[in-house]
Amino acid sequence: MTYIMGKINEMTGQTGRGSLKIAIAEAKARFAEIIRRAEAGEEIELTRYGRAVARVVGPKPEKRQALVGCMKGRFEAPLDIHEGDVEIAEMFAASAASRQ
């Protein structure tokens, strides 16, 4: 079975690692397909005279940072941040009093 799979891989250009081997001349003609396959996560190995010379792979997934706490340590709040406008404080007090 291994022999048969090896022959199939050899004929299709597949290597044992799941990547596609393709000659540079053929890669020029199939460039769009190669890019699509790399975007899908496949690794394409470009060869010259049967020897690997380059590899086309998709980008690494972006590491996303959670929004909560993302600005920690990047700025300092002013010391008087809780000292607001007197008029606004009175509006909040009036609103709170009307709910009671």
C-alpha positions as a LaTeX table, in Angstrom:
\begin{tabular}{lrrr}
\hline
Residue & $x$ (\AA) & $y$ (\AA) & $z$ (\AA) \\
\hline
Met1 & 0.00 & 0.00 & 0.00 \\
Thr2 & 2.81 & 2.43 & 0.86 \\
Tyr3 & 4.44 & 1.73 & $-2.51$ \\
Ile4 & 1.20 & 2.52 & $-4.34$ \\
Met5 & 0.67 & 5.75 & $-2.37$ \\
Gly6 & 4.26 & 6.73 & $-3.12$ \\
Lys7 & 3.70 & 6.23 & $-6.85$ \\
Ile8 & 0.45 & 8.22 & $-6.74$ \\
Asn9 & 2.18 & 11.04 & $-4.86$ \\
Glu10 & 5.07 & 10.95 & $-7.31$ \\
Met11 & 2.70 & 11.27 & $-10.27$ \\
Thr12 & 0.63 & 14.07 & $-8.73$ \\
Gly13 & 3.54 & 15.99 & $-7.27$ \\
Gln14 & 2.43 & 15.41 & $-3.67$ \\
Thr15 & 5.11 & 14.81 & $-1.06$ \\
Gly16 & 4.66 & 12.74 & 2.06 \\
Arg17 & 4.22 & 15.94 & 4.10 \\
Gly18 & 1.05 & 16.93 & 2.26 \\
Ser19 & 2.66 & 19.67 & 0.19 \\
Leu20 & 2.59 & 20.03 & $-3.57$ \\
Lys21 & 5.84 & 20.01 & $-5.56$ \\
Ile22 & 5.69 & 21.97 & $-8.78$ \\
Ala23 & 8.30 & 23.14 & $-11.30$ \\
Ile24 & 8.83 & 26.88 & $-11.53$ \\
Ala25 & 7.90 & 26.92 & $-15.23$ \\
Glu26 & 4.56 & 25.26 & $-14.46$ \\
Ala27 & 4.05 & 27.48 & $-11.41$ \\
Lys28 & 4.12 & 30.56 & $-13.65$ \\
Ala29 & 1.15 & 29.19 & $-15.59$ \\
Arg30 & $-0.73$ & 28.16 & $-12.42$ \\
Phe31 & 0.13 & 31.15 & $-10.23$ \\
Ala32 & $-3.46$ & 32.04 & $-9.22$ \\
Glu33 & $-4.21$ & 28.42 & $-8.28$ \\
Ile34 & $-1.00$ & 28.20 & $-6.23$ \\
Ile35 & $-1.93$ & 31.35 & $-4.30$ \\
Arg36 & $-5.45$ & 30.03 & $-3.63$ \\
Arg37 & $-4.05$ & 26.75 & $-2.33$ \\
Ala38 & $-1.53$ & 28.55 & $-0.10$ \\
Glu39 & $-4.35$ & 30.71 & 1.30 \\
Ala40 & $-6.25$ & 27.51 & 2.08 \\
Gly41 & $-3.31$ & 26.30 & 4.18 \\
Glu42 & $-1.48$ & 24.11 & 1.70 \\
Glu43 & 2.28 & 24.32 & 1.29 \\
Ile44 & 3.57 & 24.43 & $-2.29$ \\
Glu45 & 7.20 & 23.63 & $-2.99$ \\
Leu46 & 8.70 & 25.16 & $-6.13$ \\
Thr47 & 11.40 & 23.14 & $-7.85$ \\
Arg48 & 14.09 & 23.77 & $-10.43$ \\
Tyr49 & 15.40 & 20.65 & $-12.18$ \\
Gly50 & 13.70 & 18.54 & $-9.50$ \\
Arg51 & 15.43 & 20.33 & $-6.59$ \\
Ala52 & 13.38 & 22.39 & $-4.13$ \\
Val53 & 14.26 & 26.09 & $-4.35$ \\
Ala54 & 11.33 & 27.85 & $-2.66$ \\
Arg55 & 8.16 & 27.28 & $-0.71$ \\
Val56 & 4.85 & 29.15 & $-1.02$ \\
Val57 & 2.81 & 29.17 & 2.19 \\
Gly58 & $-0.09$ & 31.22 & 3.46 \\
Pro59 & 0.36 & 33.80 & 6.22 \\
Lys60 & 0.35 & 32.84 & 9.87 \\
Pro61 & $-2.97$ & 33.53 & 11.55 \\
Glu62 & $-3.09$ & 36.98 & 13.10 \\
Lys63 & $-2.89$ & 37.05 & 16.87 \\
Arg64 & $-5.85$ & 39.10 & 18.04 \\
Gln65 & $-5.83$ & 40.87 & 21.37 \\
Ala66 & $-8.98$ & 41.11 & 23.45 \\
Leu67 & $-10.46$ & 44.59 & 23.69 \\
Val68 & $-10.85$ & 44.39 & 27.45 \\
Gly69 & $-7.62$ & 45.68 & 28.92 \\
Cys70 & $-6.01$ & 46.36 & 25.54 \\
Met71 & $-4.92$ & 49.88 & 26.59 \\
Lys72 & $-3.49$ & 48.81 & 29.95 \\
Gly73 & $-0.22$ & 50.60 & 30.58 \\
Arg74 & $-0.51$ & 52.80 & 27.48 \\
Phe75 & $-1.87$ & 55.90 & 29.17 \\
Glu76 & $-2.48$ & 57.33 & 32.62 \\
Ala77 & $-5.80$ & 58.75 & 33.70 \\
Pro78 & $-5.56$ & 62.26 & 35.11 \\
Leu79 & $-5.78$ & 62.48 & 38.89 \\
Asp80 & $-8.83$ & 64.76 & 38.69 \\
Ile81 & $-10.80$ & 62.42 & 36.40 \\
His82 & $-13.60$ & 62.05 & 38.95 \\
Glu83 & $-13.87$ & 65.79 & 39.54 \\
Gly84 & $-16.44$ & 66.63 & 36.91 \\
Asp85 & $-18.45$ & 69.59 & 35.88 \\
Val86 & $-20.73$ & 70.78 & 38.69 \\
Glu87 & $-23.68$ & 71.17 & 36.32 \\
Ile88 & $-23.35$ & 67.56 & 35.11 \\
Ala89 & $-23.03$ & 66.28 & 38.69 \\
Glu90 & $-26.25$ & 68.10 & 39.59 \\
Met91 & $-28.04$ & 66.52 & 36.61 \\
Phe92 & $-26.94$ & 63.04 & 37.72 \\
Ala93 & $-28.06$ & 63.78 & 41.29 \\
Ala94 & $-31.47$ & 65.04 & 40.08 \\
Ser95 & $-31.88$ & 61.95 & 37.89 \\
Ala96 & $-31.01$ & 59.63 & 40.78 \\
Ala97 & $-33.39$ & 61.47 & 43.13 \\
Ser98 & $-36.29$ & 61.21 & 40.65 \\
Arg99 & $-35.95$ & 57.40 & 40.53 \\
Gln100 & $-36.42$ & 57.03 & 44.27 \\
\hline
\end{tabular}
